[in-house]
Amino acid sequence: MKNNNRKLDQCLNCGLELSPDTNFCPNCGQENKDQKVSIFTFVQDFISNYLNFETVFFQTLPAFFLHPGRLTITFNEGKRRKYIHPIRLYLISSLFYFFIAALAIPNDVVDQFMTGTLSPEKIDQSTGGMVKFNMDAGKALDSLNRTGELDELKKLGISMDSATIKLDNIEKFNQAVEDTISQGKSDWRELRRLSVDPEISDSAFDSAISKTSFDILVGLDSEQRRRFVANSSLFISSAVQNLPLMMFILLPFFAFLLWIINYRSKKFYVEHLIHGLHLHSFAYIVYGLAILWIVKVEIGIALIFIASFIWVTTYTYLSMKNVSKQGWFKTLLKLWILGFFYFTVLMSAVTLELYISLITF
């Protein structure tokens, strides 16, 4: 019930005369409400609005987490007030995810890795993807091939064939690897020093970087390569800041894929866009919680990654089935098609985003 005690006889925005029972100005749409109130009334309004949001929020959580697709079905049926609006939910969840991701990635992660502060063993524990250098000879050879350090081992008299490495002893091999890595760390420190030295010309810096294993910044001119070495932390910050925009741009494409694989359902494109907002919101929250666990707890990291991926995939599958109301196998086939094309585009977009960040930071 509206409180007429705070109604005005004139619109504060456009000056149009209003009747005592007018809630909104018919000319400009501003609410007819006196905002000059006591602190008690101000707090009362705040609590009222906050509790109203809390009611919708706590009503949304069970449906969001426990009933895949319910929020999408309810919204597309025209029930817009029952749960949090899809765009608001997306903004909240994406803000949570990218905030956690920004905290988890140190700004100087490039320098830490290049100089050995962030050791390969530590990265292996946190990501499950980096190579340890005390592994067997066959795996080490693959690593050295990728990093361009194989020539250094050849100079030490270590012979190789297409299948394995023939070594006089494993200690010699490990020592050679350690020496190569140490040299790489020294090279990066020296490049950092040269990059910020105003007396070093760009041509001299190019000559220095060409003699190291870090001459991999193809497609960049001398100034850009030098700026990257000198300010690698800014590159990480720029890349992280651009990710939310990239994901938001990809949302319409994700909805387009949903529309294509469900073309016979005769649903409007915007209905699939709403579905995409809900699916991305769920993924942001789950992956954000996973990253938070990894950063704070650091236990069972690989298991957390696998579990979060399975949870998001299963949720997407059940949500697609409930929204489309189709069979299990048909929905699974559509999930595979959706996953393949979206993952391909996502990886391409990430690569492009990193490149753009590299040339513009």
C-alpha positions as CSV (number, residue, x, y, z in Angstrom):
1,M,0.0,0.0,0.0
2,K,1.4,3.4,-1.0
3,N,2.2,6.0,1.6
4,N,0.5,9.1,0.5
5,N,2.2,11.1,3.3
6,R,5.3,11.3,1.1
7,K,3.5,12.3,-2.1
8,L,4.1,15.7,-3.7
9,D,1.8,18.0,-5.7
10,Q,4.6,18.7,-8.2
11,C,7.1,16.5,-10.0
12,L,10.6,17.3,-8.8
13,N,12.1,16.3,-12.1
14,C,10.0,18.1,-14.8
15,G,7.7,20.3,-12.6
16,L,4.4,18.8,-13.8
17,E,1.5,19.2,-11.3
18,L,0.4,15.9,-9.8
19,S,-2.6,14.7,-7.9
20,P,-2.2,13.2,-4.4
21,D,-2.8,9.7,-5.7
22,T,-0.3,9.8,-8.5
23,N,2.5,7.3,-8.0
24,F,4.6,8.2,-11.1
25,C,4.8,11.3,-13.2
26,P,3.0,10.8,-16.4
27,N,5.3,13.1,-18.2
28,C,8.8,11.8,-17.3
29,G,8.1,8.7,-15.3
30,Q,9.9,9.7,-12.1
31,E,8.4,8.3,-8.9
32,N,6.2,10.8,-7.0
33,K,7.9,10.5,-3.6
34,D,9.6,12.9,-1.3
35,Q,13.2,11.8,-0.8
36,K,13.9,14.4,1.9
37,V,13.3,12.2,4.9
38,S,14.6,11.6,8.4
39,I,17.3,9.1,9.0
40,F,14.7,6.7,10.6
41,T,12.6,6.7,7.3
42,F,15.8,6.3,5.3
43,V,16.8,3.2,7.2
44,Q,13.3,1.9,7.1
45,D,13.3,2.2,3.3
46,F,16.6,0.5,3.0
47,I,15.7,-2.4,5.2
48,S,12.4,-2.9,3.3
49,N,14.2,-3.0,-0.1
50,Y,17.0,-5.2,1.2
51,L,14.6,-7.7,2.8
52,N,12.6,-7.8,-0.4
53,F,15.8,-8.7,-2.3
54,E,16.8,-11.3,0.3
55,T,13.4,-13.0,0.0
56,V,13.8,-13.4,-3.8
57,F,17.5,-14.3,-3.4
58,F,16.9,-17.2,-0.9
59,Q,13.9,-18.3,-3.0
60,T,16.2,-18.5,-6.0
61,L,19.0,-20.5,-4.5
62,P,17.3,-23.9,-4.0
63,A,15.8,-23.8,-7.5
64,F,19.0,-22.6,-9.1
65,F,21.3,-25.3,-7.5
66,L,18.9,-28.2,-7.1
67,H,16.5,-28.0,-10.1
68,P,18.5,-27.4,-13.3
69,G,16.4,-25.5,-15.9
70,R,13.7,-24.4,-13.5
71,L,14.7,-20.8,-13.5
72,T,14.7,-20.7,-17.3
73,I,11.3,-22.4,-17.6
74,T,9.7,-20.2,-15.0
75,F,11.1,-17.0,-16.6
76,N,10.1,-18.0,-20.1
77,E,6.6,-18.8,-18.8
78,G,6.3,-15.1,-17.9
79,K,6.8,-15.4,-14.2
80,R,9.4,-12.7,-13.9
81,R,9.2,-11.7,-10.2
82,K,9.5,-15.1,-8.6
83,Y,13.3,-15.5,-9.0
84,I,16.3,-13.1,-9.5
85,H,16.3,-11.7,-13.0
86,P,18.7,-13.7,-15.3
87,I,20.9,-10.7,-16.1
88,R,21.2,-9.7,-12.5
89,L,22.1,-13.3,-11.6
90,Y,24.7,-13.4,-14.3
91,L,26.3,-10.2,-13.2
92,I,26.5,-11.3,-9.6
93,S,28.0,-14.7,-10.4
94,S,30.4,-13.4,-13.0
95,L,31.6,-10.7,-10.6
96,F,32.2,-13.4,-8.0
97,Y,34.1,-15.6,-10.4
98,F,36.3,-13.0,-12.0
99,F,37.1,-11.4,-8.6
100,I,38.2,-14.8,-7.3
101,A,40.2,-15.5,-10.4
102,A,41.9,-12.2,-10.2
103,L,42.9,-12.9,-6.6
104,A,44.2,-16.4,-7.5
105,I,46.5,-15.2,-10.3
106,P,49.5,-13.2,-9.1
107,N,50.2,-10.1,-11.2
108,D,53.9,-11.2,-11.4
109,V,53.2,-14.8,-12.2
110,V,55.3,-14.6,-15.4
111,D,58.3,-13.3,-13.5
112,Q,57.8,-15.8,-10.8
113,F,57.8,-18.7,-13.2
114,M,60.6,-17.4,-15.4
115,T,62.9,-16.8,-12.4
116,G,62.0,-19.9,-10.6
117,T,60.2,-18.3,-7.7
118,L,57.1,-20.2,-8.9
119,S,58.7,-23.6,-9.3
120,P,57.6,-26.2,-11.8
121,E,56.8,-28.5,-8.9
122,K,54.5,-25.9,-7.3
123,I,52.7,-25.2,-10.6
124,D,52.3,-28.9,-11.1
125,Q,50.5,-29.2,-7.7
126,S,48.2,-26.2,-8.4
127,T,47.3,-26.9,-12.1
128,G,48.1,-30.5,-12.7
129,G,49.6,-29.6,-16.0
130,M,53.3,-28.5,-15.7
131,V,56.2,-30.8,-16.1
132,K,58.5,-31.9,-13.3
133,F,62.1,-32.1,-14.2
134,N,62.9,-35.1,-12.0
135,M,60.8,-37.4,-14.1
136,D,61.9,-40.3,-16.3
137,A,64.1,-39.6,-19.4
138,G,61.3,-40.1,-21.9
139,K,59.0,-37.5,-20.5
140,A,61.9,-35.1,-19.9
141,L,62.8,-35.4,-23.6
142,D,59.3,-34.3,-24.6
143,S,59.6,-31.3,-22.2
144,L,62.9,-30.3,-23.6
145,N,61.7,-30.5,-27.2
146,R,58.8,-28.2,-26.3
147,T,61.0,-25.6,-24.6
148,G,63.8,-25.6,-27.2
149,E,66.5,-26.8,-24.7
150,L,67.4,-30.0,-26.5
151,D,70.3,-28.5,-28.3
152,E,72.0,-27.7,-24.9
153,L,71.8,-31.4,-24.0
154,K,73.3,-32.4,-27.3
155,K,76.3,-30.2,-26.6
156,L,76.9,-32.3,-23.4
157,G,77.3,-35.5,-25.4
158,I,73.9,-37.0,-24.6
159,S,72.7,-39.1,-27.5
160,M,69.1,-39.5,-28.5
161,D,66.9,-41.6,-30.9
162,S,63.3,-41.3,-31.9
163,A,62.0,-43.3,-28.9
164,T,64.1,-42.5,-25.9
165,I,67.3,-40.9,-24.5
166,K,70.4,-43.0,-24.1
167,L,72.3,-41.8,-21.0
168,D,75.5,-42.8,-19.3
169,N,73.6,-42.2,-16.0
170,I,70.5,-40.5,-14.8
171,E,72.4,-38.2,-12.6
172,K,74.2,-36.6,-15.6
173,F,70.9,-36.1,-17.3
174,N,69.2,-34.5,-14.3
175,Q,72.2,-32.2,-13.8
176,A,72.1,-31.2,-17.5
177,V,68.4,-30.3,-17.1
178,E,69.0,-28.3,-14.0
179,D,71.9,-26.4,-15.6
180,T,69.6,-25.6,-18.6
181,I,66.8,-24.4,-16.4
182,S,69.2,-22.3,-14.3
183,Q,70.5,-20.7,-17.5
184,G,66.9,-19.9,-18.5
185,K,66.3,-18.1,-15.2
186,S,69.5,-16.1,-15.7
187,D,68.5,-15.2,-19.2
188,W,65.1,-13.9,-18.0
189,R,66.7,-11.8,-15.3
190,E,69.2,-10.4,-17.7
191,L,66.4,-9.6,-20.3
192,R,64.4,-7.8,-17.6
193,R,67.5,-5.7,-16.7
194,L,68.1,-4.9,-20.4
195,S,64.5,-4.0,-21.1
196,V,64.4,-1.2,-18.5
197,D,67.8,0.1,-19.3
198,P,67.4,3.4,-21.3
199,E,70.9,3.1,-22.7
200,I,70.1,-0.2,-24.4
201,S,68.7,0.3,-27.9
202,D,65.8,-1.8,-29.3
203,S,68.2,-3.5,-31.8
204,A,70.6,-4.4,-29.0
205,F,67.7,-5.9,-27.0
206,D,66.5,-7.8,-30.1
207,S,70.0,-9.3,-30.4
208,A,70.0,-10.3,-26.7
209,I,66.6,-11.9,-26.8
210,S,67.4,-13.8,-30.0
211,K,70.2,-15.6,-28.1
212,T,67.8,-17.0,-25.5
213,S,64.9,-19.5,-25.5
214,F,62.5,-16.6,-24.9
215,D,62.6,-15.4,-28.5
216,I,59.0,-16.7,-29.0
217,L,57.0,-13.5,-29.2
218,V,56.3,-13.8,-32.9
219,G,54.3,-11.2,-34.7
220,L,55.4,-8.4,-32.3
221,D,57.8,-5.6,-33.2
222,S,60.9,-4.7,-31.1
223,E,59.1,-2.2,-29.0
224,Q,56.3,-4.5,-28.1
225,R,58.5,-7.4,-27.2
226,R,60.6,-5.2,-25.0
227,R,57.6,-3.7,-23.3
228,F,56.2,-7.2,-22.6
229,V,59.5,-8.3,-20.9
230,A,59.6,-5.1,-18.9
231,N,56.0,-5.1,-17.9
232,S,54.8,-8.7,-17.9
233,S,52.7,-8.1,-14.8
234,L,50.7,-5.5,-16.7
235,F,50.0,-8.0,-19.4
236,I,48.5,-10.4,-16.9
237,S,46.3,-7.6,-15.4
238,S,45.1,-6.6,-18.8
239,A,44.3,-10.1,-19.9
240,V,42.3,-10.8,-16.7
241,Q,40.4,-7.5,-17.0
242,N,39.4,-8.3,-20.6
243,L,38.0,-11.8,-19.8
244,P,34.6,-10.7,-18.5
245,L,34.0,-8.7,-21.6
246,M,35.1,-11.6,-23.8
247,M,32.7,-14.0,-22.0
248,F,29.8,-11.5,-22.3
249,I,30.4,-11.2,-26.0
250,L,30.4,-15.0,-26.4
251,L,27.0,-15.3,-24.7
252,P,25.0,-14.5,-27.8
253,F,27.0,-17.2,-29.7
254,F,26.3,-19.8,-27.0
255,A,22.5,-18.9,-27.3
256,F,22.8,-19.2,-31.0
257,L,24.2,-22.7,-30.7
258,L,21.3,-23.6,-28.4
259,W,18.8,-22.2,-30.9
260,I,20.4,-24.1,-33.8
261,I,20.4,-27.5,-32.0
262,N,16.8,-26.9,-30.8
263,Y,15.5,-25.3,-34.0
264,R,12.4,-27.6,-34.2
265,S,11.3,-26.5,-30.7
266,K,10.0,-23.2,-32.2
267,K,11.4,-21.3,-29.3
268,F,12.5,-17.7,-29.7
269,Y,16.2,-16.9,-29.7
270,V,15.8,-14.8,-26.5
271,E,14.5,-17.9,-24.6
272,H,17.8,-19.7,-25.4
273,L,19.7,-16.5,-24.4
274,I,17.9,-16.7,-21.0
275,H,19.0,-20.3,-20.7
276,G,22.5,-19.4,-21.6
277,L,22.6,-16.7,-18.8
278,H,21.5,-19.3,-16.2
279,L,24.0,-21.9,-17.4
280,H,26.9,-19.5,-17.4
281,S,25.9,-18.2,-14.0
282,F,26.0,-21.7,-12.5
283,A,29.4,-22.4,-14.1
284,Y,30.8,-19.1,-12.7
285,I,29.7,-20.0,-9.2
286,V,30.9,-23.6,-9.2
287,Y,34.3,-22.7,-10.8
288,G,34.7,-19.7,-8.6
289,L,34.2,-21.9,-5.5
290,A,36.7,-24.4,-6.9
291,I,39.3,-21.7,-7.4
292,L,38.6,-20.4,-3.9
293,W,39.2,-23.9,-2.5
294,I,42.4,-24.2,-4.4
295,V,43.7,-20.9,-3.3
296,K,42.7,-21.2,0.4
297,V,42.8,-24.9,1.2
298,E,45.3,-26.3,-1.4
299,I,44.1,-29.9,-0.8
300,G,42.8,-32.3,-3.4
301,I,43.3,-29.8,-6.2
302,A,43.0,-32.2,-9.1
303,L,39.9,-33.8,-7.5
304,I,38.3,-30.4,-7.1
305,F,38.9,-29.5,-10.8
306,I,37.5,-32.8,-12.0
307,A,34.5,-32.6,-9.6
308,S,33.6,-29.1,-10.6
309,F,33.8,-29.9,-14.3
310,I,31.6,-33.0,-13.9
311,W,29.1,-31.0,-11.8
312,V,28.9,-28.2,-14.4
313,T,28.6,-30.7,-17.3
314,T,25.9,-32.7,-15.5
315,Y,24.0,-29.6,-14.6
316,T,24.1,-28.4,-18.2
317,Y,22.9,-31.8,-19.4
318,L,20.0,-32.0,-17.0
319,S,19.0,-28.3,-17.6
320,M,19.0,-28.9,-21.4
321,K,16.8,-32.0,-20.9
322,N,14.3,-30.2,-18.6
323,V,14.0,-27.1,-20.8
324,S,13.7,-29.0,-24.1
325,K,11.7,-31.9,-22.7
326,Q,13.5,-34.4,-24.9
327,G,14.9,-37.8,-24.3
328,W,18.2,-38.7,-22.5
329,F,20.1,-39.8,-25.6
330,K,19.0,-37.0,-27.8
331,T,19.9,-34.4,-25.2
332,L,23.3,-36.1,-24.7
333,L,24.0,-35.8,-28.4
334,K,23.0,-32.2,-28.4
335,L,25.3,-31.6,-25.4
336,W,28.2,-33.1,-27.3
337,I,27.6,-30.9,-30.3
338,L,27.2,-27.8,-28.1
339,G,30.3,-28.6,-26.1
340,F,32.5,-29.2,-29.1
341,F,31.6,-26.1,-31.0
342,Y,31.5,-23.8,-28.0
343,F,34.8,-25.1,-26.6
344,T,36.4,-24.6,-29.9
345,V,35.2,-21.0,-30.2
346,L,36.0,-20.4,-26.5
347,M,39.6,-21.5,-26.9
348,S,40.0,-19.4,-30.1
349,A,38.5,-16.4,-28.3
350,V,40.9,-16.8,-25.3
351,T,43.8,-17.0,-27.7
352,L,42.6,-13.9,-29.5
353,E,42.0,-12.1,-26.2
354,L,45.5,-12.9,-25.0
355,Y,47.0,-11.6,-28.3
356,I,45.0,-8.4,-28.2
357,S,46.0,-7.9,-24.5
358,L,49.6,-8.5,-25.6
359,I,49.7,-5.9,-28.3
360,T,47.6,-3.3,-26.5
361,F,48.7,-3.4,-22.8
